[in-house]
Amino acid sequence: MYMNSKNIVVVVLVLVLIGAVSYLLLNKGGDTVVVVERPEAEEISPVEPDGGIGDGAEPIEEVDMMERGDESVIGTSVEGDEIVAYHIGNGDNEVLLIGGVHGSYSPNTSALADEAIKYYTDNPDMVPGGVMLTIIPNLNPDGLAMTGTQGRFNSNNVDLNRNFDCEWSAEGVWRDQKVSGGREVFSEPEAKALRDYVETYDPKAAIVLFSAEGKVYPSACDGTPSNASVKLAATYATAAGYPAAAEFNAYAITGDMVNWMAKQGIPSISVLLSDHKSTEWSKNKAGIEAVLNTYVE
């Protein structure tokens, strides 16, 4: 009995010693170590620097900015009338055709643009592959609603073709008359609308209709017209049967729209119809088609 008790005491002492040693080891430095059982961590895929677009990942769908439907409103006039652009074809090479800059003073420019809209809408295959023809038939709807020479200007009495950022002046001239170029460049909503459209879509070329002289002019801003503008003018003039002139010098023009587009690096031409009434459709249809065919992909 004595021996069994002794053995029990020895066993207890050994257990106490083992416990003491374990305590010292676990509490070295005086900090209490608490062992917490962690749940199994959820596996997380690393984030790729390209936002997850890589091998095996679905690409982000790109938005085609050229998809504008058959027509779009690019802005409004001083009086709030919509300025509408009509789009035929869906190619990347966009050619602009603009009429109605001088409202009812040059009504045949809007009428010619309207004829072009009807013709190309009825015959969309006549717009070559890779090309989009955008027609803005009336940049100055307020002026078109007026009568006489007053219709040349917008409702703020500003000549829109003196309001663009190329050698701009607040006071311009038309023939021997002084005209307003606006309080600053692009002060007029109609000019802003065209500026914003051009800067957004960066067309390949522009044809702007005026009257009346029966000539075609290349564009330039404070310098010699680019080879591209000269070639564009020659292409249109040859097909339409108009003479092409190097420079309009009958009087000084400031703030000109076509010259501003040249400043943006866009080959552009001024087509001056022969009078203020006739659209000369067959001639100008040939000129438009010749330009469109220049930009076939």
Backbone bond lengths (Angstrom), bond angles and torsions (degrees), N, CA, C in turn:
res aa  C-N    CA-C-N  psi(-1)  N-CA   C-N-CA  omega(-1)  CA-C   N-CA-C  phi
1 M - - - 1.450 - - 1.507 110.60 -
2 Y 1.307 116.24 -41.75 1.461 121.89 179.16 1.504 110.94 -63.38
3 M 1.350 115.70 -43.92 1.467 120.09 -178.93 1.539 110.95 -64.22
4 N 1.304 117.55 -37.32 1.477 119.82 -179.74 1.517 110.49 -66.26
5 S 1.297 116.68 -42.10 1.465 120.73 178.92 1.513 110.55 -63.87
6 K 1.319 115.55 -40.17 1.470 119.09 179.61 1.515 110.88 -63.38
7 N 1.300 113.14 -42.56 1.474 117.10 179.42 1.534 111.20 -61.78
8 I 1.339 113.68 -38.78 1.469 117.86 -179.41 1.525 110.22 -63.96
9 V 1.363 116.05 -41.94 1.458 120.78 179.61 1.514 110.82 -61.27
10 V 1.340 115.63 -41.69 1.466 119.93 -179.57 1.530 110.31 -63.04
11 V 1.311 115.12 -44.21 1.467 119.40 -179.41 1.515 110.71 -61.17
12 V 1.362 115.70 -41.91 1.457 119.91 -179.73 1.516 111.19 -63.77
13 L 1.340 116.19 -42.88 1.472 120.13 179.58 1.527 111.81 -62.19
14 V 1.336 115.34 -39.48 1.468 119.31 179.17 1.526 110.44 -64.06
15 L 1.337 114.80 -41.68 1.454 118.53 179.51 1.519 111.71 -64.44
16 V 1.348 115.49 -40.91 1.465 119.59 178.26 1.519 110.99 -62.57
17 L 1.338 116.36 -41.18 1.470 121.20 179.85 1.529 110.73 -63.25
18 I 1.330 115.18 -45.17 1.478 118.86 179.04 1.528 110.88 -61.07
19 G 1.336 115.81 -40.64 1.457 119.84 179.62 1.510 112.50 -64.88
20 A 1.354 115.84 -38.51 1.463 119.84 179.85 1.527 111.80 -65.55
21 V 1.345 113.59 -43.86 1.473 117.91 179.46 1.529 110.22 -61.90
22 S 1.338 116.99 -43.82 1.467 120.75 179.64 1.516 111.21 -61.30
23 Y 1.321 117.93 -40.94 1.473 122.85 179.09 1.513 111.58 -60.37
24 L 1.394 114.06 -44.73 1.470 118.59 -179.67 1.524 111.33 -63.51
25 L 1.337 115.07 -41.27 1.464 118.13 -178.56 1.521 111.75 -66.42
26 L 1.318 116.48 -40.24 1.464 120.34 -178.12 1.514 112.88 -74.74
27 N 1.287 119.36 -21.43 1.461 122.73 -176.08 1.515 112.68 -114.97
28 K 1.324 116.15 28.52 1.459 120.09 178.20 1.513 109.87 -62.57
29 G 1.296 117.58 130.59 1.465 122.76 -179.28 1.504 111.42 86.80
30 G 1.324 119.87 -0.84 1.455 121.63 174.87 1.502 114.77 88.98
31 D 1.385 119.57 -4.31 1.455 121.64 -179.20 1.518 109.79 -89.05
32 T 1.297 114.79 140.73 1.451 119.41 177.32 1.514 108.70 -87.86
33 V 1.290 115.33 124.74 1.451 120.28 -179.58 1.510 108.71 -96.01
34 V 1.308 115.50 120.54 1.453 120.32 178.01 1.516 107.64 -110.21
35 V 1.278 116.18 119.43 1.450 120.75 -179.70 1.515 108.19 -93.76
36 V 1.401 115.11 116.42 1.453 120.50 -179.04 1.516 108.53 -110.00
37 E 1.271 114.91 129.05 1.463 118.53 178.56 1.517 109.03 -75.44
38 R 1.325 117.47 121.66 1.455 122.44 -177.75 1.524 110.53 -93.35
39 P 1.334 114.75 142.97 1.468 116.47 173.62 1.521 109.52 -71.17
40 E 1.272 116.11 156.31 1.459 120.41 -178.76 1.525 110.09 -61.59
41 A 1.330 117.41 127.03 1.464 121.84 -176.10 1.518 110.76 -68.43
42 E 1.352 115.60 142.06 1.463 121.17 176.94 1.516 109.43 -77.69
43 E 1.293 115.85 132.41 1.465 120.06 -178.68 1.520 110.18 -70.97
44 I 1.351 118.22 126.96 1.461 123.60 -178.22 1.515 109.00 -117.48
45 S 1.329 116.07 128.79 1.457 119.93 178.91 1.515 109.81 -73.91
46 P 1.321 119.03 140.39 1.463 121.10 178.93 1.519 111.15 -65.92
47 V 1.348 116.66 148.52 1.464 122.13 177.21 1.519 108.63 -82.32
48 E 1.321 117.01 126.54 1.455 120.74 -179.37 1.512 110.34 -85.71
49 P 1.323 117.45 146.40 1.467 119.88 -178.07 1.518 113.80 -63.16
50 D 1.346 118.66 -19.67 1.459 120.03 179.12 1.517 111.92 -91.79
51 G 1.339 116.42 16.60 1.455 119.48 177.23 1.516 113.22 77.03
52 G 1.323 116.43 15.95 1.452 119.47 177.65 1.508 113.59 96.81
53 I 1.329 117.19 3.42 1.463 119.69 177.15 1.516 107.70 -90.28
54 G 1.292 116.85 104.13 1.458 121.01 -178.89 1.506 108.69 -158.14
55 D 1.330 116.19 -157.23 1.444 119.71 -179.43 1.518 110.10 -61.28
56 G 1.313 115.80 124.84 1.445 120.29 176.56 1.510 114.91 83.32
57 A 1.333 118.51 -4.00 1.467 121.23 -178.74 1.522 109.84 -95.04
58 E 1.322 116.02 151.55 1.450 120.67 178.09 1.524 109.71 -76.99
59 P 1.337 120.45 125.72 1.465 121.50 179.24 1.510 111.05 -69.52
60 I 1.341 115.97 152.42 1.453 121.33 175.03 1.520 108.78 -72.97
61 E 1.319 116.96 132.13 1.457 120.83 -178.56 1.514 110.54 -69.58
62 E 1.321 117.32 127.61 1.451 121.72 179.96 1.526 109.84 -83.75
63 V 1.339 116.06 143.41 1.456 121.61 177.60 1.520 108.57 -91.11
64 D 1.319 117.05 124.77 1.456 121.59 179.22 1.523 108.88 -82.72
65 M 1.349 116.14 105.91 1.453 120.67 -176.79 1.523 112.29 -69.77
66 M 1.337 116.60 -14.30 1.455 118.26 -178.64 1.530 112.02 -82.62
67 E 1.334 117.70 -9.66 1.459 120.00 179.58 1.518 109.43 -78.91
68 R 1.339 116.83 100.31 1.466 121.49 -176.91 1.520 112.60 -120.60
69 G 1.325 116.09 6.76 1.450 118.40 -178.50 1.525 111.46 75.13
70 D 1.326 115.51 -167.53 1.464 120.20 -178.69 1.521 112.24 -76.79
71 E 1.318 116.92 -25.94 1.462 119.75 178.33 1.522 110.04 -153.03
72 S 1.307 115.12 158.10 1.463 120.36 178.65 1.518 109.20 -148.54
73 V 1.320 116.01 149.50 1.464 121.55 176.49 1.519 107.37 -92.74
74 I 1.329 116.43 119.80 1.460 119.80 -176.05 1.524 112.34 -94.88
75 G 1.337 117.48 -10.37 1.457 120.55 179.76 1.520 109.88 166.57
76 T 1.313 115.44 -170.00 1.467 120.67 179.17 1.524 109.87 -134.03
77 S 1.330 115.19 160.65 1.459 121.71 178.81 1.524 110.35 -82.56
78 V 1.318 116.48 179.55 1.462 121.24 176.23 1.524 110.52 -55.93
79 E 1.332 116.80 -40.19 1.461 121.89 -178.07 1.524 112.57 -83.91
80 G 1.331 117.10 -0.23 1.461 120.36 177.17 1.507 115.64 91.96
81 D 1.338 118.39 7.52 1.466 120.45 176.53 1.527 110.46 -75.50
82 E 1.322 115.68 141.94 1.464 120.68 -177.28 1.527 111.38 -71.75
83 I 1.317 114.47 142.53 1.461 121.83 171.90 1.524 105.87 -106.36
84 V 1.323 115.85 114.73 1.465 120.97 -169.41 1.525 110.35 -108.75
85 A 1.336 114.96 139.39 1.461 122.33 173.73 1.521 108.37 -112.99
86 Y 1.327 116.77 135.31 1.458 122.69 179.55 1.527 108.57 -109.78
87 H 1.327 116.46 133.37 1.458 121.60 -173.28 1.530 110.05 -117.52
88 I 1.311 116.32 124.33 1.464 121.69 176.18 1.519 107.68 -124.01
89 G 1.331 115.54 127.46 1.463 120.61 -174.15 1.511 109.91 90.87
90 N 1.321 116.70 161.76 1.471 119.97 -178.14 1.524 112.99 -133.92
91 G 1.318 116.11 26.03 1.460 118.82 178.97 1.517 112.77 -77.76
92 D 1.306 116.03 168.50 1.465 121.74 -179.98 1.527 112.77 -78.98
93 N 1.346 116.86 -21.45 1.463 120.50 -179.17 1.532 108.87 -88.95
94 E 1.325 115.47 98.07 1.458 120.22 -175.33 1.525 111.20 -93.87
95 V 1.337 115.44 131.86 1.458 122.63 175.39 1.524 107.89 -114.75
96 L 1.332 116.68 126.18 1.466 122.14 178.93 1.521 110.52 -92.98
97 L 1.333 116.34 139.34 1.459 123.08 170.95 1.522 106.43 -126.73
98 I 1.334 117.40 118.91 1.468 121.83 -171.69 1.517 110.16 -122.18
99 G 1.329 116.07 129.53 1.461 122.08 175.80 1.519 110.70 -125.89
100 G 1.321 115.30 174.21 1.451 120.62 172.56 1.510 116.24 71.90
101 V 1.317 118.08 20.47 1.468 120.05 179.98 1.527 110.01 -62.09
102 H 1.327 115.85 -37.31 1.467 121.00 -177.57 1.525 112.75 -110.04
103 G 1.331 115.51 31.25 1.449 121.71 168.65 1.517 115.23 50.00
104 S 1.342 115.56 -133.28 1.464 120.84 -175.51 1.526 113.03 -75.17
105 Y 1.322 117.76 -8.82 1.460 119.40 174.98 1.526 110.25 -71.18
106 S 1.332 116.42 -31.89 1.474 121.89 177.62 1.527 109.37 -128.25
107 P 1.326 117.40 62.37 1.470 119.87 -173.86 1.522 113.63 -65.60
108 N 1.349 116.22 -23.74 1.464 118.13 -178.71 1.529 112.15 -69.38
109 T 1.328 118.25 -19.34 1.469 118.82 177.18 1.534 110.26 -70.50
110 S 1.340 116.43 -38.97 1.469 119.56 174.96 1.519 110.86 -68.69
111 A 1.348 115.93 -39.67 1.464 119.92 179.91 1.526 111.13 -63.91
112 L 1.343 116.95 -40.14 1.458 120.56 177.25 1.527 110.77 -63.96
113 A 1.320 116.87 -42.82 1.467 120.08 178.25 1.524 110.79 -63.03
114 D 1.327 117.25 -38.67 1.469 120.78 177.37 1.533 110.93 -63.85
115 E 1.332 116.59 -40.04 1.465 119.73 176.22 1.520 111.08 -61.47
116 A 1.327 115.68 -40.56 1.468 119.81 179.38 1.528 110.95 -64.96
117 I 1.331 116.67 -39.65 1.471 119.96 178.05 1.522 110.58 -60.32
118 K 1.328 116.28 -47.82 1.469 120.09 -179.06 1.522 110.98 -63.49
119 Y 1.316 116.70 -45.38 1.466 120.19 -177.02 1.532 111.10 -62.64
120 Y 1.326 117.03 -49.57 1.467 119.26 -175.64 1.525 112.47 -76.37
121 T 1.326 117.38 -25.01 1.462 119.56 173.44 1.528 110.11 -69.86
122 D 1.327 116.17 -40.12 1.468 120.36 177.84 1.529 112.12 -74.90
123 N 1.323 116.29 -23.59 1.477 121.02 -177.39 1.530 110.04 -130.63
124 P 1.321 117.86 64.13 1.470 120.20 -175.06 1.529 113.14 -61.63
125 D 1.339 117.37 -23.92 1.465 119.32 179.38 1.522 112.29 -68.52
126 M 1.334 116.88 -11.94 1.458 119.63 178.13 1.525 112.19 -78.01
127 V 1.329 116.74 -10.24 1.470 120.32 170.94 1.518 106.57 -89.09
128 P 1.327 118.37 116.39 1.473 120.74 -173.47 1.524 112.60 -62.59
129 G 1.326 114.87 158.61 1.452 120.41 176.15 1.518 111.47 -60.13
130 G 1.316 115.73 141.17 1.462 120.89 -179.70 1.507 114.00 85.15
131 V 1.358 117.15 0.33 1.464 121.29 -175.47 1.529 109.92 -119.77
132 M 1.325 116.65 142.80 1.460 122.76 167.44 1.517 108.04 -119.12
133 L 1.324 116.33 126.57 1.461 121.40 174.19 1.520 107.73 -99.32
134 T 1.328 116.42 119.01 1.465 121.84 176.94 1.524 108.37 -110.61
135 I 1.337 115.53 123.61 1.462 121.04 -177.74 1.523 109.61 -115.41
136 I 1.326 116.18 122.61 1.464 122.74 173.43 1.526 105.48 -108.93
137 P 1.338 118.28 98.28 1.461 119.53 -170.64 1.516 114.65 -75.13
138 N 1.337 116.53 -22.68 1.466 117.89 -174.33 1.524 110.07 -146.89
139 L 1.334 115.71 92.45 1.459 119.79 179.16 1.526 111.86 -74.79
140 N 1.334 116.85 -19.69 1.460 121.84 -175.09 1.533 110.48 -125.33
141 P 1.340 117.75 69.30 1.472 119.41 -176.61 1.527 113.62 -62.42
142 D 1.325 118.56 -32.37 1.467 120.35 177.70 1.522 110.42 -65.08
143 G 1.329 117.02 -42.12 1.463 120.99 179.67 1.517 112.12 -66.30
144 L 1.347 116.49 -34.87 1.456 119.19 -179.93 1.523 111.00 -66.84
145 A 1.325 117.20 -26.62 1.468 121.52 -179.90 1.523 112.10 -81.10
146 M 1.329 117.44 -10.13 1.459 121.26 179.09 1.523 110.58 -88.90
147 T 1.306 116.48 -179.41 1.462 120.80 178.42 1.529 110.16 -125.78
148 G 1.337 113.90 155.17 1.460 119.51 175.90 1.515 112.84 68.01
149 T 1.334 113.85 -160.84 1.461 119.07 -178.21 1.524 112.71 -66.50
150 Q 1.353 117.47 -20.89 1.460 119.43 178.64 1.528 111.03 -61.09
151 G 1.332 115.86 -26.94 1.455 119.82 179.55 1.512 113.97 -68.60
152 R 1.327 116.49 -9.70 1.468 119.61 176.25 1.523 110.95 -66.18
153 F 1.320 116.46 -24.69 1.469 121.92 -173.55 1.531 110.45 -106.41
154 N 1.338 116.18 167.05 1.460 118.80 175.37 1.526 109.38 -87.86
155 S 1.323 117.21 -172.29 1.470 119.78 -175.74 1.519 113.23 -70.79
156 N 1.319 117.70 -12.16 1.471 121.32 173.03 1.523 111.88 -92.89
157 N 1.349 115.68 8.51 1.462 122.05 -179.33 1.532 112.05 62.48
158 V 1.341 114.93 33.43 1.466 121.40 178.41 1.523 108.63 -107.12
159 D 1.322 116.32 136.59 1.457 121.68 172.01 1.524 107.26 -78.91
160 L 1.320 116.70 111.44 1.469 119.98 -176.22 1.517 112.44 -59.73
161 N 1.330 116.74 -28.63 1.459 118.78 179.26 1.530 112.81 -83.76
162 R 1.326 115.97 18.62 1.463 122.58 170.95 1.532 110.61 -126.36
163 N 1.345 117.50 10.84 1.461 121.39 -171.26 1.525 113.41 -110.83
164 F 1.339 116.87 9.45 1.467 120.15 -176.57 1.533 111.31 -100.50
165 D 1.306 115.34 162.80 1.463 121.51 -171.12 1.533 111.96 -85.90
166 C 1.310 115.14 69.07 1.457 121.59 170.95 1.522 108.03 -148.68
167 E 1.307 116.67 106.96 1.471 121.89 -178.12 1.525 110.60 50.97
168 W 1.329 115.29 43.71 1.464 120.92 -174.63 1.526 111.96 -69.25
169 S 1.334 115.37 148.83 1.456 122.98 173.23 1.521 107.91 -143.70
170 A 1.320 116.66 141.26 1.470 120.13 178.54 1.526 111.31 -62.97
171 E 1.318 115.98 -27.69 1.462 120.92 177.08 1.517 108.92 -119.33
172 G 1.321 115.45 114.01 1.454 120.60 177.47 1.509 110.92 -107.18
173 V 1.319 114.71 -173.35 1.466 119.06 176.82 1.514 109.70 -131.40
174 W 1.308 115.46 150.01 1.454 124.13 170.91 1.521 106.05 -135.64
175 R 1.329 114.70 113.88 1.464 120.16 -170.97 1.531 108.89 57.56
176 D 1.351 117.09 -117.25 1.462 119.03 178.74 1.530 111.47 -108.14
177 Q 1.332 116.24 15.80 1.459 120.31 -178.57 1.524 110.98 -106.23
178 K 1.338 114.24 148.56 1.457 119.17 171.66 1.530 108.47 -86.31
179 V 1.332 115.65 136.56 1.464 120.89 179.24 1.521 109.07 -131.34
180 S 1.315 115.48 158.54 1.464 120.44 -179.59 1.521 111.06 -83.34
181 G 1.332 114.16 132.61 1.463 120.49 172.78 1.514 112.15 -97.24
182 G 1.350 116.40 7.76 1.460 120.44 -177.82 1.517 110.88 93.69
183 R 1.321 116.20 166.22 1.467 119.78 -178.39 1.520 112.75 -73.94
184 E 1.346 116.13 -20.66 1.464 122.00 175.75 1.528 107.78 -163.41
185 V 1.330 117.58 170.72 1.460 119.29 178.30 1.525 109.20 -61.35
186 F 1.314 115.34 138.59 1.461 123.05 179.23 1.529 112.49 57.22
187 S 1.320 116.28 33.26 1.465 118.99 175.76 1.524 111.08 -72.99
188 E 1.341 117.38 -21.11 1.455 121.19 -174.82 1.528 111.46 -95.65
189 P 1.332 117.29 137.41 1.470 119.47 -175.81 1.519 113.59 -61.50
190 E 1.331 117.32 -30.16 1.456 120.05 179.32 1.535 110.94 -67.87
191 A 1.331 115.65 -42.31 1.469 119.75 177.62 1.522 110.62 -67.10
192 K 1.318 117.17 -39.71 1.471 120.91 177.59 1.522 110.70 -61.33
193 A 1.330 116.26 -41.52 1.466 120.18 -178.38 1.520 111.01 -59.55
194 L 1.342 116.46 -45.75 1.463 119.23 179.93 1.524 110.71 -68.51
195 R 1.337 116.62 -42.12 1.470 119.94 177.56 1.528 110.68 -55.59
196 D 1.325 117.00 -49.25 1.468 120.56 -177.19 1.518 111.25 -63.70
197 Y 1.310 116.87 -38.78 1.466 119.82 178.99 1.526 110.53 -64.15
198 V 1.323 116.25 -48.07 1.466 120.50 -178.65 1.524 110.81 -62.67
199 E 1.318 117.59 -42.56 1.460 120.35 -178.84 1.524 111.86 -69.79
200 T 1.331 117.07 -27.86 1.465 120.34 179.40 1.522 111.58 -77.13
201 Y 1.336 117.77 -44.71 1.461 120.88 -170.41 1.523 114.47 -106.27
202 D 1.316 118.44 -12.62 1.459 122.18 173.48 1.536 112.62 48.61
203 P 1.328 118.00 64.89 1.465 120.27 -178.76 1.528 112.05 -62.38
204 K 1.330 114.90 159.12 1.461 120.45 -178.16 1.520 112.50 -79.71
205 A 1.341 116.56 -27.29 1.467 120.12 -177.60 1.522 108.98 -161.22
206 A 1.339 116.14 160.91 1.465 120.55 179.78 1.524 109.81 -140.78
207 I 1.342 114.49 137.95 1.458 122.82 173.94 1.526 106.31 -118.40
208 V 1.340 117.22 119.77 1.462 120.79 -178.60 1.523 108.25 -115.84
209 L 1.335 115.22 129.28 1.469 121.70 -173.84 1.521 111.03 -95.69
210 F 1.335 115.86 131.40 1.459 123.02 174.59 1.524 107.88 -134.64
211 S 1.346 115.83 177.30 1.470 120.38 170.49 1.539 107.04 -154.54
212 A 1.349 118.62 151.17 1.459 123.12 10.88 1.532 108.86 -142.33
213 E 1.341 115.38 129.23 1.465 119.49 176.66 1.524 111.25 -155.35
214 G 1.319 117.28 -26.31 1.445 120.07 -178.26 1.510 113.22 76.94
215 K 1.362 117.21 44.27 1.464 121.63 179.13 1.531 109.80 -143.28
216 V 1.325 114.02 166.13 1.462 121.30 176.69 1.528 108.36 -123.62
217 Y 1.334 115.51 133.02 1.467 120.74 -178.14 1.525 110.62 -123.04
218 P 1.340 117.08 138.38 1.463 119.89 170.44 1.527 109.26 -76.42
219 S 1.329 116.66 173.51 1.467 120.73 -176.80 1.523 111.21 -115.90
220 A 1.325 114.06 153.84 1.462 121.02 175.65 1.517 108.51 -163.91
221 C 1.317 116.96 146.15 1.459 121.29 176.02 1.517 108.62 -117.09
222 D 1.335 115.68 108.97 1.462 121.20 177.40 1.528 111.47 56.35
223 G 1.321 115.27 50.77 1.458 118.30 179.46 1.513 111.84 169.28
224 T 1.310 115.39 -168.65 1.459 122.02 -179.77 1.522 109.71 -81.39
225 P 1.334 118.13 139.30 1.475 119.62 177.80 1.526 111.35 -56.56
226 S 1.312 115.37 144.53 1.462 120.19 178.10 1.521 109.83 -67.67
227 N 1.331 115.70 157.57 1.460 119.93 177.42 1.526 110.76 -59.24
228 A 1.343 115.74 -35.64 1.462 119.93 -179.16 1.523 111.18 -64.82
229 S 1.349 117.10 -41.33 1.466 120.01 178.70 1.528 111.29 -68.56
230 V 1.314 117.19 -40.11 1.465 121.04 178.39 1.529 110.05 -63.08
231 K 1.331 115.88 -42.72 1.471 120.31 179.70 1.524 110.46 -65.79
232 L 1.345 116.67 -39.83 1.462 120.68 178.97 1.525 110.76 -63.22
233 A 1.337 116.60 -44.16 1.464 120.59 178.70 1.530 111.18 -62.06
234 A 1.316 116.60 -42.31 1.470 120.53 179.94 1.525 111.02 -65.97
235 T 1.334 116.21 -38.83 1.473 120.64 179.76 1.522 110.58 -62.27
236 Y 1.330 116.75 -47.51 1.459 120.95 -179.12 1.530 110.96 -67.41
237 A 1.326 115.80 -48.09 1.465 120.39 -175.99 1.518 111.86 -61.82
238 T 1.327 116.89 -42.46 1.465 120.40 -178.70 1.524 110.78 -63.26
239 A 1.336 116.46 -44.45 1.463 119.96 -178.53 1.525 111.79 -69.73
240 A 1.336 117.12 -37.51 1.463 121.28 -175.98 1.523 113.39 -84.84
241 G 1.320 116.68 -17.87 1.458 119.48 -178.25 1.514 113.79 83.35
242 Y 1.340 116.91 20.36 1.470 121.27 173.18 1.526 108.85 -94.43
243 P 1.313 117.97 151.60 1.467 118.48 168.72 1.528 110.36 -73.59
244 A 1.304 115.71 146.69 1.462 121.14 174.95 1.516 108.34 -103.27
245 A 1.315 117.05 132.17 1.464 122.26 179.29 1.526 109.16 -112.52
246 A 1.312 116.05 152.58 1.462 120.02 -176.39 1.517 112.07 -75.21
247 E 1.336 117.06 -36.71 1.466 119.76 -173.48 1.531 109.79 -157.63
248 F 1.326 116.23 139.36 1.463 120.35 174.21 1.525 107.74 -82.11
249 N 1.312 117.06 117.01 1.463 119.64 -175.87 1.534 112.89 -131.65
250 A 1.340 116.88 20.22 1.461 119.33 178.65 1.526 111.05 -65.70
251 Y 1.305 116.76 -33.98 1.468 123.56 174.57 1.525 107.56 -162.27
252 A 1.317 115.94 163.09 1.469 120.49 -175.79 1.525 110.65 -71.34
253 I 1.322 115.53 136.01 1.465 120.86 177.59 1.526 108.81 -118.04
254 T 1.316 115.15 124.84 1.463 120.71 177.35 1.526 108.86 -115.86
255 G 1.330 115.50 151.44 1.462 119.55 176.59 1.514 114.16 63.78
256 D 1.317 117.79 32.36 1.460 122.29 -174.80 1.533 111.67 -75.76
257 M 1.329 116.23 135.36 1.460 122.17 -178.92 1.530 112.73 -63.24
258 V 1.327 116.30 -47.63 1.458 120.46 -175.72 1.528 110.42 -66.20
259 N 1.326 116.04 -40.79 1.457 119.29 177.35 1.529 111.63 -66.90
260 W 1.341 117.24 -32.97 1.474 119.46 175.53 1.516 110.62 -63.15
261 M 1.331 116.73 -40.57 1.476 118.78 178.97 1.521 110.90 -65.10
262 A 1.327 116.39 -35.02 1.467 119.00 174.42 1.523 110.55 -61.63
263 K 1.327 116.07 -37.18 1.468 121.16 177.16 1.522 111.05 -61.98
264 Q 1.340 116.90 -29.21 1.464 121.62 177.82 1.522 112.06 -83.27
265 G 1.321 116.97 1.61 1.464 120.56 179.87 1.517 113.32 83.82
266 I 1.337 117.28 18.10 1.463 121.63 -179.37 1.529 108.89 -104.03
267 P 1.331 119.24 116.27 1.469 120.46 176.24 1.532 109.62 -58.77
268 S 1.321 117.21 125.89 1.461 121.47 -173.76 1.518 109.64 -142.75
269 I 1.333 115.50 149.20 1.453 119.98 179.98 1.527 110.50 -134.94
270 S 1.335 114.85 150.72 1.463 122.18 171.36 1.512 107.78 -101.34
271 V 1.336 116.29 122.09 1.461 121.38 176.51 1.520 107.25 -106.44
272 L 1.330 117.54 112.36 1.455 122.67 -179.33 1.521 108.91 -98.36
273 L 1.335 116.74 110.32 1.459 121.13 179.45 1.532 109.91 -63.80
274 S 1.322 115.12 162.33 1.471 119.58 -171.13 1.522 113.95 -71.10
275 D 1.339 117.53 -28.40 1.460 121.18 178.82 1.530 108.35 -146.86
276 H 1.334 116.41 -168.60 1.460 120.14 -178.36 1.521 113.22 -99.24
277 K 1.334 117.42 6.97 1.460 119.59 -174.93 1.526 113.15 -120.28
278 S 1.330 117.03 -49.10 1.461 120.34 -173.36 1.529 111.78 -79.00
279 T 1.330 115.12 141.96 1.477 119.60 175.04 1.521 111.14 -86.90
280 E 1.349 117.14 -15.65 1.470 121.00 -177.55 1.526 109.83 47.25
281 W 1.330 115.40 50.27 1.460 121.47 -169.30 1.524 112.96 -56.44
282 S 1.308 118.30 -48.32 1.458 119.35 -175.34 1.524 111.50 -61.49
283 K 1.329 116.44 -39.88 1.470 120.46 177.98 1.536 110.44 -63.41
284 N 1.316 115.15 -49.97 1.462 118.70 -174.66 1.521 113.10 -74.24
285 K 1.308 117.50 -29.76 1.466 120.57 172.67 1.524 109.63 -58.56
286 A 1.334 116.48 -44.07 1.467 120.32 178.74 1.526 111.13 -63.50
287 G 1.336 116.35 -39.79 1.464 119.20 178.41 1.516 112.29 -65.70
288 I 1.339 116.67 -43.15 1.469 120.60 179.54 1.525 110.49 -62.52
289 E 1.322 116.67 -44.98 1.460 120.23 -178.63 1.530 111.28 -63.43
290 A 1.316 116.70 -38.35 1.464 119.62 179.20 1.526 110.80 -62.45
291 V 1.342 115.93 -40.21 1.469 119.38 178.56 1.521 110.86 -67.95
292 L 1.328 117.29 -44.35 1.464 120.09 179.89 1.527 110.85 -58.41
293 N 1.314 117.13 -41.94 1.452 120.62 -178.81 1.530 112.82 -67.26
294 T 1.325 115.87 -19.55 1.472 120.20 175.95 1.525 111.44 -66.28
295 Y 1.336 116.81 -27.56 1.463 121.15 -172.99 1.515 113.39 -107.71
296 V 1.341 116.75 19.45 1.464 120.65 175.45 1.518 109.20 -65.31
297 E 1.329 117.22 135.26 1.470 120.33 178.73 1.531 109.87 -83.22
